[in-house]
Each structure stands twice: as C-alpha cells, then as structure tokens.
Amino acid sequence: MTVFEPLLAASPFDFSWVSSTEAWVALLTLTVMEIVLGIDNIVFISILVDRLPVEQRPRARFLGLGFAMLTRILLLLSITWVMQLKEPLFTLFDHALSGKDLILLLGGLFLLWKSTKELHHKVEGHGEDEHHAGKGKAALGAILVQIAILDIVFSLDSVITAVGMVDHISVMIIAVMIAVGFMMVFAGAVSNFISRHPTVKVLALSFLLLIGTTLVAEGFHVHFQKGFVYFAMAFSVFVEMLNVRMKTNAERKAALAKAGH
C-alpha cells in the first residue's frame, strides 16, 4: 500500500475532516502555499494582458485565473493520472524522463521563449504600438491560449505539492479556490503596477526567465530549493521598490521646483 492509496480512494465530496483541527491547519497552510506558488502565475498573466487594450485586461485576468483554478481542480480530480506521470518514459542524456518531466521541460522552454521575446520587445521598443492597438477577439484568444498552456505547468507543481501535504481532496479543492480568489482580488493591482513602471516589467520578465530556467532544470532532475529562488525574487522586488520610490521623490521635487519658478 503506497502513501497515496488512501488519497486515491477518497471522494472530493468527503467533508468528514471538518471536525479535525489538524485538517483545518492543513487547509490554512496549503492555502498559503498555493498563493505563494501562484505568484509566478500572476506575474505571467500580468505581462501577457499588458499587451491587450485596457478595456479587455480585467476580463483576460479573470478568465486566466479562472483557467488556473479549473486546471488545478481537474488535476486533483484525476490524481491517479497525475501520480502516473512520475513513471519514467524514456532516457535522455542519461536522465530517465517521466511525463511530469516532459511537461516541466516544455513549459520551461515555452516560458524562456516567451519572456525572452517580451524582453526583446521591451528593451528594443519593437512592436509596442501594434500590440497595444489591439486586434479584438483574436488577440484576446491568443493571450488566453498562452495563459492556459502555462497554467498546466504551474498547476502541476501546485497539485503535487498539495498531494504531499493533505490527505483529503476536498481540502485541496477548497484551498485552491481560496488561493485563486485571493489572486483574483490582487492580480489587477499587480498588473496595473507592472504596467505603470517599465523597469518593474523588465524585472518581472527576468523572474519569468528564472522560473523557466528552474522548470527546465527540474525536468532534468536538478532540484533547486524554492525558498532560495523566492528569496532572490523578493530581495530584487525590495531593491526595485526603493528605486521606484527614489524616482517618484525626484519627480516630485522637480515638479515643485518648476512650480516655484
């Protein structure tokens, strides 16, 4: 009997855990973990929707995060299939690769390609006008397809984390719904802030490069301590916030000096 067999036999409608203090603690812990693991998803969605016309961005964020929640719940409900993804399929460069490894590799490569392309647009200034001019439903549809692709990769990491922490599928589903609801509330503010500050957008794209690199490495069984990655990202954000504050103060002083004359 494996450690996952009780979970595989569980029902998503089993709420017998509501009287268990341990289960409530697990729910709180998992919700926090889901929010932390969802940060990269918010950054990716914020970068993509910035290429849409302003009036379409809230809808794209809502649908993108809605896809994220649906993907995670479907993966949880098909947990048997998810666990089978860990079985080796073939060997590449002396590494036995499983279905999960392939998803991480392809997702990481996609993220590297997308973030490099976006950085090129941002640094060189190419293509901004044509993208922001908007192409109606076609542009929105293309953005949602890209979000859906990366949602699968991000959700896989999230689901496997949930399986390792909790014994009840219903607890996992509730934690995912709360976490995505939290992200929906704050995604707009994050997206608007990134859109208003060009240097923050470059930093966010650099984060996506870092995340893509770690996904490719994970696909080849080179494991990073996520805590170190998130600490590096948090420290970079702290430094960038100091830069933004300094720039804002400098602009305010320049405006006051100009008004004084």
URVEN-V211148 format. One record per residue. N is the residue number from 0. RES is the residue in one small letter. SS is DSSP state (H for helix, E for strand, C for the rest). OMEGA is omega as a letter, one per 40 degrees, with the letter a starting at -180 (999 if undefined). D_LAST is the distance of its C-alpha to the last C-alpha in whole Angstrom. Layout:
N,RES,SS,OMEGA,D_LAST ; N,RES,SS,OMEGA,D_LAST
This chain:
0,m,C,a,81 ; 1,t,C,a,77 ; 2,v,C,a,74 ; 3,f,C,a,73 ; 4,e,H,i,76 ; 5,p,H,i,75 ; 6,l,H,a,72 ; 7,l,H,a,73 ; 8,a,C,a,76 ; 9,a,C,i,73 ; 10,s,C,i,72 ; 11,p,C,i,69 ; 12,f,C,i,70 ; 13,d,C,a,71 ; 14,f,C,i,70 ; 15,s,H,a,72 ; 16,w,H,a,69 ; 17,v,H,i,68 ; 18,s,H,a,70 ; 19,s,C,i,69 ; 20,t,H,a,66 ; 21,e,H,a,66 ; 22,a,H,i,65 ; 23,w,H,i,62 ; 24,v,H,i,61 ; 25,a,H,i,62 ; 26,l,H,i,60 ; 27,l,H,a,57 ; 28,t,H,a,57 ; 29,l,H,i,57 ; 30,t,H,i,54 ; 31,v,H,i,52 ; 32,m,H,i,53 ; 33,e,H,i,53 ; 34,i,H,i,49 ; 35,v,H,i,49 ; 36,l,H,a,51 ; 37,g,C,a,49 ; 38,i,H,i,46 ; 39,d,H,i,46 ; 40,n,H,i,47 ; 41,i,H,i,44 ; 42,v,H,a,42 ; 43,f,H,i,44 ; 44,i,H,a,44 ; 45,s,H,i,40 ; 46,i,H,a,40 ; 47,l,H,a,43 ; 48,v,H,i,41 ; 49,d,C,i,38 ; 50,r,C,i,40 ; 51,l,C,i,41 ; 52,p,C,a,39 ; 53,v,H,a,37 ; 54,e,H,a,39 ; 55,q,H,a,42 ; 56,r,H,i,41 ; 57,p,H,i,42 ; 58,r,H,a,45 ; 59,a,H,i,46 ; 60,r,H,a,45 ; 61,f,H,a,47 ; 62,l,H,i,50 ; 63,g,H,i,49 ; 64,l,H,i,49 ; 65,g,H,i,52 ; 66,f,H,a,54 ; 67,a,H,i,53 ; 68,m,H,a,55 ; 69,l,H,i,58 ; 70,t,H,a,59 ; 71,r,H,i,59 ; 72,i,H,i,61 ; 73,l,H,i,63 ; 74,l,H,i,64 ; 75,l,H,i,64 ; 76,l,H,i,67 ; 77,s,C,a,69 ; 78,i,H,i,68 ; 79,t,H,i,72 ; 80,w,H,a,71 ; 81,v,H,a,67 ; 82,m,H,i,70 ; 83,q,H,i,72 ; 84,l,C,a,69 ; 85,k,C,i,69 ; 86,e,C,a,73 ; 87,p,E,i,72 ; 88,l,E,i,73 ; 89,f,E,a,73 ; 90,t,E,i,72 ; 91,l,E,a,69 ; 92,f,C,i,69 ; 93,d,C,i,71 ; 94,h,E,i,69 ; 95,a,E,a,71 ; 96,l,E,i,68 ; 97,s,E,i,69 ; 98,g,H,i,67 ; 99,k,H,i,64 ; 100,d,H,a,64 ; 101,l,H,i,64 ; 102,i,H,i,61 ; 103,l,H,i,59 ; 104,l,H,a,59 ; 105,l,H,i,58 ; 106,g,H,i,56 ; 107,g,H,i,54 ; 108,l,H,i,54 ; 109,f,H,a,53 ; 110,l,H,i,50 ; 111,l,H,i,50 ; 112,w,H,a,50 ; 113,k,H,a,47 ; 114,s,H,i,45 ; 115,t,H,i,45 ; 116,k,H,a,45 ; 117,e,H,i,42 ; 118,l,H,i,40 ; 119,h,H,i,41 ; 120,h,H,a,39 ; 121,k,H,a,36 ; 122,v,H,a,36 ; 123,e,H,i,37 ; 124,g,C,a,35 ; 125,h,C,i,38 ; 126,g,C,a,40 ; 127,e,H,a,37 ; 128,d,H,a,36 ; 129,e,H,i,40 ; 130,h,H,a,40 ; 131,h,H,i,38 ; 132,a,H,i,39 ; 133,g,C,i,42 ; 134,k,C,i,45 ; 135,g,H,a,47 ; 136,k,H,a,50 ; 137,a,H,i,50 ; 138,a,H,i,47 ; 139,l,H,i,47 ; 140,g,H,i,51 ; 141,a,H,i,50 ; 142,i,H,a,48 ; 143,l,H,i,50 ; 144,v,H,i,53 ; 145,q,H,i,51 ; 146,i,H,a,50 ; 147,a,H,i,54 ; 148,i,H,a,55 ; 149,l,H,i,53 ; 150,d,H,a,54 ; 151,i,H,a,57 ; 152,v,H,a,56 ; 153,f,H,a,54 ; 154,s,H,a,57 ; 155,l,H,i,59 ; 156,d,H,a,58 ; 157,s,H,a,57 ; 158,v,H,a,61 ; 159,i,H,i,62 ; 160,t,H,a,60 ; 161,a,H,a,61 ; 162,v,H,a,65 ; 163,g,H,a,65 ; 164,m,H,a,63 ; 165,v,C,a,65 ; 166,d,C,a,69 ; 167,h,C,i,68 ; 168,i,H,a,67 ; 169,s,H,i,65 ; 170,v,H,i,63 ; 171,m,H,a,62 ; 172,i,H,i,61 ; 173,i,H,i,59 ; 174,a,H,i,57 ; 175,v,H,a,56 ; 176,m,H,i,55 ; 177,i,H,a,53 ; 178,a,H,i,51 ; 179,v,H,i,51 ; 180,g,H,i,50 ; 181,f,H,a,47 ; 182,m,H,i,46 ; 183,m,H,a,46 ; 184,v,H,a,43 ; 185,f,H,a,41 ; 186,a,H,i,41 ; 187,g,H,a,39 ; 188,a,H,i,36 ; 189,v,H,a,37 ; 190,s,H,a,37 ; 191,n,H,i,34 ; 192,f,H,i,32 ; 193,i,H,a,34 ; 194,s,H,a,32 ; 195,r,H,a,29 ; 196,h,C,a,29 ; 197,p,H,a,30 ; 198,t,H,i,31 ; 199,v,H,i,33 ; 200,k,H,i,35 ; 201,v,H,i,36 ; 202,l,H,i,37 ; 203,a,H,i,39 ; 204,l,H,i,41 ; 205,s,H,i,41 ; 206,f,H,a,43 ; 207,l,H,i,45 ; 208,l,H,i,46 ; 209,l,H,a,47 ; 210,i,H,i,49 ; 211,g,H,i,51 ; 212,t,H,i,52 ; 213,t,H,i,53 ; 214,l,H,i,55 ; 215,v,H,i,57 ; 216,a,H,i,58 ; 217,e,H,i,59 ; 218,g,H,i,61 ; 219,f,C,i,63 ; 220,h,C,i,63 ; 221,v,C,a,61 ; 222,h,C,i,59 ; 223,f,C,i,56 ; 224,q,C,a,55 ; 225,k,H,a,53 ; 226,g,H,i,51 ; 227,f,H,i,50 ; 228,v,H,a,48 ; 229,y,H,i,47 ; 230,f,H,i,45 ; 231,a,H,i,44 ; 232,m,H,a,42 ; 233,a,H,i,41 ; 234,f,H,i,40 ; 235,s,H,i,38 ; 236,v,H,i,36 ; 237,f,H,i,35 ; 238,v,H,a,34 ; 239,e,H,i,32 ; 240,m,H,i,31 ; 241,l,H,i,29 ; 242,n,H,i,27 ; 243,v,H,i,26 ; 244,r,H,i,25 ; 245,m,H,i,23 ; 246,k,H,i,21 ; 247,t,H,i,20 ; 248,n,H,i,19 ; 249,a,H,i,17 ; 250,e,H,i,16 ; 251,r,H,i,15 ; 252,k,H,i,13 ; 253,a,H,i,11 ; 254,a,H,i,10 ; 255,l,H,i,9 ; 256,a,H,i,7 ; 257,k,H,i,5 ; 258,a,H,i,5 ; 259,g,H,i,4 ; 260,h,C,999,0
